[in-house]
Amino acid sequence: MSTAVKLQEVRIKNISVNEDTITAYLVDGRIISVPLAWSWRLSEATPEQRANYEIIGDGQGVHWPDIDEDISAEGMLYGIPAPRPRKSSKLSSKSGKRLK
């Protein structure tokens, strides 16, 4: 016997950020939270920067314009933290050698 399951798209209705967590309130009534440390940009942001966000893509994600951070509902749901960029080696444009 097979059962058909209709998967509902995960969409964010509202978001809150405190000193420990990022909490998303979904349109279907669920609430999901992830550690604030999952977003290094939000971790380093001021409370004012954290409060300035916009829901994007009909609820598929959230954008914080002051810090250029985007978090998707699926990323939160499936546990995908934002990677911190690696420090790149600076190269001289003329010689191609590393600068110290």
N, C-alpha and C positions, 0 to 999 in steps of 0.2 A: 504494500500500500504506500503510495507516495503522497506527500502533502506539499502543496505549493505554499511558499512563504513569500509574501510581498515585502521586500526590503524598503524601508522608508529612508528617504534622503535625510542626512543629518544636517540640520540648519540651526544657526544660533539666533536667538531672539534678543538676548542681552548678555553682557559680560561684566564681570567685576574683577578687580585686581587688588589684592592687599599685600602686606609685607611677606606673606608665605605662599599664597596660591593665586592661580588664575582660574576663575570659575565661569563656566559658560552655562547659560540657561537656554535650553533648546526649545524649539517651537512645539515639540511633542510632549513637553512637560518634564523631560529628564534634566538633570543637573550633573555636569561633569566638571571635575577639578583636576588640575595638574600642578605640580610644584612650580613656584615662580622661577626657580633656578633653570627650568627648561627653556626659558627665554632669557638669554644673557642681556639682551637689550632692555627688556622690561625690568630685569633685576637691577640694572644700573640707572634706570630712569627715575625722575622725580615723581612724586604723587600727582602733580599737575599733568605731567606728560602721560602717565598711565591712565588718567581720567579722560584724556583727549583721544577718543577712538571713533571709528566708524565701522558699522557692519557692512560687509561687502559681498557681492555676488549673491544677493537674495538670501544671505545668512550662511553661505558656505565658509565664510571666514571673517576675520576682524583685522583692521588696519589701524596702526598708530602712526599718524603722519609726522609727529614731532621727532620720532626716533626711527622712522622707516622700518617698522616691524609689521609682519603679517603672520597670523596664525590661522590655520584652517581648523574647522570643526572635526574633520576626519583625523587630522594630525593629533588633536587632543584626545579624541576617542581611541585611537589605535596606539597612542603612546610614542609619538615621534617628536623628540625634543629638537629645538633649533640648534644646529651646529655652530660653534664659535669659529669664526674664520681663522685660518692659520696665518701666522705672521709671515709675510713674503720677504724675500731677499730683494733689496733694492739694487737695480743695475744702472750703471751709468749709460746714458743714451748714446754716447760717442764710442766708448771702448767696449761695452758689453761686460765690463768687470764689475764685481760687487763693490758697493760703496761701504765704508766702515763707519 
